[in-house]
Amino acid sequence: MSAWIDQVRFDGQGLVTAVAQDHLSHRILMVAHMNREALEATLATGEAVYFSRSRQRLWRKGESSGHVQRVHEIRLDCDGDVVLMQVTQGGGIACHTGRVSCFYLQWQNGSWQAVDPVIKDPKEIYAAPLSEGQAAVSPASAAGASSRQPQTVLGRLADVIAQRRGADPEKSYVARLLQRAPDAVLKKIGEEATETVMACKDGLPDRIVSETADLWFHCLVMLEQHGLRPEAVLAELMRREGLSGLDEKAARQAQARQQDEPGAH
C-alpha cells in the first residue's frame, strides 16, 4: 500500500486535493484535502477521511452529521496531485448546507444562483451550523449528536434493513433476499408492483395502501443491495420539484441521445 501512496504528489504542506464523486450519478459532491495519514485511513476503513486545514487534524466525513461516505473506488490523476473517489454518500447529503452537493451555485445572468434545494436544515444536522472543516469531533460525541437528529420512517426502516443484511438468512427475510441472486429482490419488486396495480383495479383503499407499503419496502431492500439510501431518492424528487414532467422527460431523452452519439464515450 505504501508504494501506491508514494506515487501521490503531496504539496508543500503535505496535502493532496481529494474529489468525492457519486459512484452512480457521477455528480461531483465535494472537494477537500488529504494528507498521507488521511489517505491511508481511507484505504484502511473504506470510508472517506480528510484533513482539515483550519483545525489541523483528520476528520472522517460524517462524524458529526452522520453522512458518511463509503468509498467504492479511488483513482489518481496523471500528474499524481488529485485523488478522485467514487463514493456512496450517506443521507444523500454531502454539503454542510444540507444539499446533495457542495456545487449548488450556478452562474446565471451575471450572478451566482443557488439551484439545488436544501434537503435538510443544517440546524437539524449539526448542534450548530458548522463547516466541514469544523466538524472534526470525537466519534463518541458524533454518535450522540446523530442519535438526536430527526429521521424519517423511510430512513429508520433503511437502517433496520442494513442491520439485517448480515443476519442469519434462516431467521431474517431481508438477509435471505439479499443473499440470494440479485434477481430475487427484483422479482419481488415485480410481484409487489403487480399486486399494487391489481389493488388499484379493485378500488380497495386499504389494500392499495397495504400493497404500496409492500412495494416500497422491497424498493428499500433493492436500494440497500446497491449501497443507496432513500434520502438519495428523496433528493432527486426534490430536485425535480417545480419542473414540468414533460420537460424532465425531454431532458433525459436528449441526454440519452447525446451519450449514444459516436465519440461520446
C-alpha positions as a Python dict, from the first residue, in 0.01 Angstrom:
ca = {
    (1, 'M'): (0, 0, 0),
    (2, 'S'): (283, 243, 84),
    (3, 'A'): (426, 208, -269),
    (4, 'W'): (91, 318, -412),
    (5, 'I'): (73, 620, -182),
    (6, 'D'): (433, 711, -264),
    (7, 'Q'): (314, 789, -616),
    (8, 'V'): (87, 1064, -480),
    (9, 'R'): (241, 1411, -515),
    (10, 'F'): (158, 1581, -186),
    (11, 'D'): (217, 1958, -190),
    (12, 'G'): (449, 2160, 31),
    (13, 'Q'): (201, 2132, 317),
    (14, 'G'): (180, 1755, 276),
    (15, 'L'): (-168, 1772, 120),
    (16, 'V'): (-335, 1649, -196),
    (17, 'T'): (-667, 1760, -343),
    (18, 'A'): (-940, 1499, -295),
    (19, 'V'): (-1258, 1494, -504),
    (20, 'A'): (-1564, 1292, -397),
    (21, 'Q'): (-1795, 1181, -680),
    (22, 'D'): (-2122, 989, -657),
    (23, 'H'): (-2043, 643, -794),
    (24, 'L'): (-2378, 609, -974),
    (25, 'S'): (-2471, 957, -1097),
    (26, 'H'): (-2104, 1070, -1125),
    (27, 'R'): (-2200, 1408, -987),
    (28, 'I'): (-1918, 1588, -804),
    (29, 'L'): (-2020, 1606, -439),
    (30, 'M'): (-1733, 1792, -274),
    (31, 'V'): (-1365, 1881, -286),
    (32, 'A'): (-1141, 1864, 21),
    (33, 'H'): (-782, 1775, 113),
    (34, 'M'): (-599, 1468, 240),
    (35, 'N'): (-260, 1418, 392),
    (36, 'R'): (-83, 1082, 383),
    (37, 'E'): (-246, 968, 707),
    (38, 'A'): (-595, 1058, 583),
    (39, 'L'): (-543, 869, 258),
    (40, 'E'): (-411, 565, 446),
    (41, 'A'): (-712, 578, 682),
    (42, 'T'): (-948, 598, 384),
    (43, 'L'): (-789, 293, 224),
    (44, 'A'): (-795, 102, 553),
    (45, 'T'): (-1154, 177, 656),
    (46, 'G'): (-1335, 214, 324),
    (47, 'E'): (-1478, 546, 445),
    (48, 'A'): (-1360, 891, 334),
    (49, 'V'): (-1122, 1057, 581),
    (50, 'Y'): (-995, 1409, 510),
    (51, 'F'): (-755, 1660, 665),
    (52, 'S'): (-897, 1985, 799),
    (53, 'R'): (-666, 2276, 725),
    (54, 'S'): (-848, 2503, 969),
    (55, 'R'): (-834, 2256, 1258),
    (56, 'Q'): (-509, 2088, 1153),
    (57, 'R'): (-640, 1739, 1215),
    (58, 'L'): (-807, 1443, 1044),
    (59, 'W'): (-1183, 1433, 1013),
    (60, 'R'): (-1397, 1146, 894),
    (61, 'K'): (-1672, 1263, 662),
    (62, 'G'): (-2000, 1232, 851),
    (63, 'E'): (-1852, 1210, 1200),
    (64, 'S'): (-2074, 1496, 1317),
    (65, 'S'): (-2352, 1488, 1055),
    (66, 'G'): (-2383, 1111, 1021),
    (67, 'H'): (-2345, 1149, 643),
    (68, 'V'): (-2056, 905, 600),
    (69, 'Q'): (-1902, 847, 257),
    (70, 'R'): (-1849, 482, 167),
    (71, 'V'): (-1565, 459, -85),
    (72, 'H'): (-1604, 224, -382),
    (73, 'E'): (-1301, 325, -588),
    (74, 'I'): (-1001, 556, -565),
    (75, 'R'): (-817, 696, -866),
    (76, 'L'): (-511, 917, -909),
    (77, 'D'): (-479, 1167, -1194),
    (78, 'C'): (-192, 1166, -1446),
    (79, 'D'): (4, 1432, -1254),
    (80, 'G'): (-42, 1247, -925),
    (81, 'D'): (-175, 1555, -745),
    (82, 'V'): (-550, 1489, -740),
    (83, 'V'): (-730, 1193, -584),
    (84, 'L'): (-1075, 1103, -720),
    (85, 'M'): (-1305, 885, -509),
    (86, 'Q'): (-1625, 714, -620),
    (87, 'V'): (-1848, 713, -312),
    (88, 'T'): (-2192, 639, -179),
    (89, 'Q'): (-2297, 947, 14),
    (90, 'G'): (-2477, 865, 338),
    (91, 'G'): (-2804, 1053, 375),
    (92, 'G'): (-2773, 1180, 18),
    (93, 'I'): (-2620, 1500, 162),
    (94, 'A'): (-2255, 1594, 109),
    (95, 'C'): (-2268, 1968, 175),
    (96, 'H'): (-2279, 2126, 523),
    (97, 'T'): (-2561, 2348, 390),
    (98, 'G'): (-2785, 2041, 374),
    (99, 'R'): (-2764, 1995, -3),
    (100, 'V'): (-2669, 1695, -217),
    (101, 'S'): (-2351, 1861, -344),
    (102, 'C'): (-2127, 2148, -239),
    (103, 'F'): (-2153, 2267, -601),
    (104, 'Y'): (-2505, 2408, -578),
    (105, 'L'): (-2432, 2758, -714),
    (106, 'Q'): (-2473, 2820, -1087),
    (107, 'W'): (-2370, 3132, -1281),
    (108, 'Q'): (-2689, 3285, -1418),
    (109, 'N'): (-2744, 3633, -1556),
    (110, 'G'): (-2435, 3782, -1400),
    (111, 'S'): (-2455, 3629, -1052),
    (112, 'W'): (-2429, 3300, -864),
    (113, 'Q'): (-2770, 3144, -805),
    (114, 'A'): (-2849, 2853, -570),
    (115, 'V'): (-3012, 2595, -799),
    (116, 'D'): (-3020, 2292, -568),
    (117, 'P'): (-3271, 2262, -282),
    (118, 'V'): (-3179, 2224, 83),
    (119, 'I'): (-3270, 1866, 171),
    (120, 'K'): (-3224, 1910, 544),
    (121, 'D'): (-3182, 2220, 759),
    (122, 'P'): (-2820, 2240, 885),
    (123, 'K'): (-2959, 2320, 1231),
    (124, 'E'): (-3104, 1969, 1233),
    (125, 'I'): (-2781, 1815, 1104),
    (126, 'Y'): (-2545, 1984, 1349),
    (127, 'A'): (-2583, 2117, 1701),
    (128, 'A'): (-2482, 2448, 1542),
    (129, 'P'): (-2415, 2525, 1174),
    (130, 'L'): (-2055, 2419, 1104),
    (131, 'S'): (-1831, 2396, 803),
    (132, 'E'): (-1697, 2052, 722),
    (133, 'G'): (-1354, 2165, 836),
    (134, 'Q'): (-1503, 2248, 1176),
    (135, 'A'): (-1687, 1921, 1200),
    (136, 'A'): (-1394, 1727, 1341),
    (137, 'V'): (-1526, 1599, 1674),
    (138, 'S'): (-1479, 1277, 1863),
    (139, 'P'): (-1669, 967, 1743),
    (140, 'A'): (-1847, 944, 2078),
    (141, 'S'): (-1989, 1295, 2062),
    (142, 'A'): (-2074, 1246, 1694),
    (143, 'A'): (-2277, 935, 1779),
    (144, 'G'): (-2467, 1128, 2043),
    (145, 'A'): (-2545, 1413, 1805),
    (146, 'S'): (-2654, 1171, 1534),
    (147, 'S'): (-2894, 992, 1768),
    (148, 'R'): (-3073, 1318, 1840),
    (149, 'Q'): (-3132, 1404, 1478),
    (150, 'P'): (-3486, 1364, 1342),
    (151, 'Q'): (-3515, 1078, 1096),
    (152, 'T'): (-3785, 980, 852),
    (153, 'V'): (-3971, 649, 869),
    (154, 'L'): (-3801, 551, 542),
    (155, 'G'): (-3461, 629, 692),
    (156, 'R'): (-3528, 427, 1005),
    (157, 'L'): (-3655, 135, 800),
    (158, 'A'): (-3348, 156, 575),
    (159, 'D'): (-3128, 136, 887),
    (160, 'V'): (-3307, -180, 1000),
    (161, 'I'): (-3269, -335, 655),
    (162, 'A'): (-2896, -254, 658),
    (163, 'Q'): (-2860, -417, 1000),
    (164, 'R'): (-3038, -732, 880),
    (165, 'R'): (-2811, -769, 578),
    (166, 'G'): (-2561, -983, 766),
    (167, 'A'): (-2817, -1174, 973),
    (168, 'D'): (-2894, -1546, 954),
    (169, 'P'): (-3099, -1599, 635),
    (170, 'E'): (-3292, -1873, 817),
    (171, 'K'): (-3420, -1611, 1064),
    (172, 'S'): (-3430, -1293, 854),
    (173, 'Y'): (-3640, -1240, 540),
    (174, 'V'): (-3423, -942, 438),
    (175, 'A'): (-3099, -1140, 477),
    (176, 'R'): (-3248, -1424, 274),
    (177, 'L'): (-3340, -1187, -11),
    (178, 'L'): (-3004, -1009, -14),
    (179, 'Q'): (-2801, -1330, -1),
    (180, 'R'): (-2981, -1478, -299),
    (181, 'A'): (-2904, -1383, -657),
    (182, 'P'): (-2968, -1012, -734),
    (183, 'D'): (-3276, -1108, -934),
    (184, 'A'): (-3450, -1228, -615),
    (185, 'V'): (-3512, -870, -499),
    (186, 'L'): (-3610, -755, -847),
    (187, 'K'): (-3855, -1043, -879),
    (188, 'K'): (-4022, -941, -552),
    (189, 'I'): (-4049, -581, -669),
    (190, 'G'): (-4218, -701, -987),
    (191, 'E'): (-4461, -915, -787),
    (192, 'E'): (-4544, -634, -543),
    (193, 'A'): (-4587, -384, -828),
    (194, 'T'): (-4835, -619, -996),
    (195, 'E'): (-5027, -667, -671),
    (196, 'T'): (-5040, -289, -623),
    (197, 'V'): (-5181, -247, -973),
    (198, 'M'): (-5446, -514, -905),
    (199, 'A'): (-5540, -346, -577),
    (200, 'C'): (-5593, -21, -766),
    (201, 'K'): (-5803, -202, -1025),
    (202, 'D'): (-6022, -339, -744),
    (203, 'G'): (-6052, 10, -596),
    (204, 'L'): (-5997, -103, -235),
    (205, 'P'): (-5822, 181, -43),
    (206, 'D'): (-5693, -35, 246),
    (207, 'R'): (-5544, -290, 10),
    (208, 'I'): (-5392, -17, -208),
    (209, 'V'): (-5213, 124, 97),
    (210, 'S'): (-5101, -220, 212),
    (211, 'E'): (-4968, -328, -128),
    (212, 'T'): (-4794, 7, -178),
    (213, 'A'): (-4623, -37, 160),
    (214, 'D'): (-4501, -382, 48),
    (215, 'L'): (-4373, -233, -278),
    (216, 'W'): (-4188, 49, -103),
    (217, 'F'): (-4034, -195, 145),
    (218, 'H'): (-3888, -411, -130),
    (219, 'C'): (-3762, -99, -309),
    (220, 'L'): (-3574, -12, 12),
    (221, 'V'): (-3421, -360, 9),
    (222, 'M'): (-3316, -301, -353),
    (223, 'L'): (-3155, 32, -259),
    (224, 'E'): (-2960, -138, 21),
    (225, 'Q'): (-2847, -403, -226),
    (226, 'H'): (-2690, -125, -435),
    (227, 'G'): (-2548, 72, -143),
    (228, 'L'): (-2804, 352, -172),
    (229, 'R'): (-3021, 535, 79),
    (230, 'P'): (-3385, 650, 44),
    (231, 'E'): (-3265, 1006, 111),
    (232, 'A'): (-3094, 999, -229),
    (233, 'V'): (-3429, 924, -396),
    (234, 'L'): (-3599, 1197, -196),
    (235, 'A'): (-3324, 1438, -301),
    (236, 'E'): (-3386, 1355, -666),
    (237, 'L'): (-3761, 1415, -621),
    (238, 'M'): (-3684, 1749, -457),
    (239, 'R'): (-3457, 1838, -747),
    (240, 'R'): (-3747, 1777, -984),
    (241, 'E'): (-3990, 1977, -770),
    (242, 'G'): (-4143, 2256, -974),
    (243, 'L'): (-4018, 2111, -1303),
    (244, 'S'): (-4257, 2010, -1576),
    (245, 'G'): (-4273, 1633, -1610),
    (246, 'L'): (-4266, 1670, -1987),
    (247, 'D'): (-3958, 1894, -1970),
    (248, 'E'): (-3784, 1647, -1738),
    (249, 'K'): (-3858, 1357, -1974),
    (250, 'A'): (-3737, 1557, -2274),
    (251, 'A'): (-3412, 1645, -2094),
    (252, 'R'): (-3346, 1279, -2011),
    (253, 'Q'): (-3413, 1175, -2372),
    (254, 'A'): (-3178, 1447, -2501),
    (255, 'Q'): (-2907, 1332, -2261),
    (256, 'A'): (-2951, 970, -2370),
    (257, 'R'): (-2922, 1070, -2737),
    (258, 'Q'): (-2607, 1267, -2663),
    (259, 'Q'): (-2449, 969, -2486),
    (260, 'D'): (-2534, 744, -2782),
    (261, 'E'): (-2365, 974, -3034),
    (262, 'P'): (-2038, 845, -3185),
    (263, 'G'): (-1737, 970, -2994),
    (264, 'A'): (-1941, 1048, -2682),
    (265, 'H'): (-1752, 788, -2478),
}
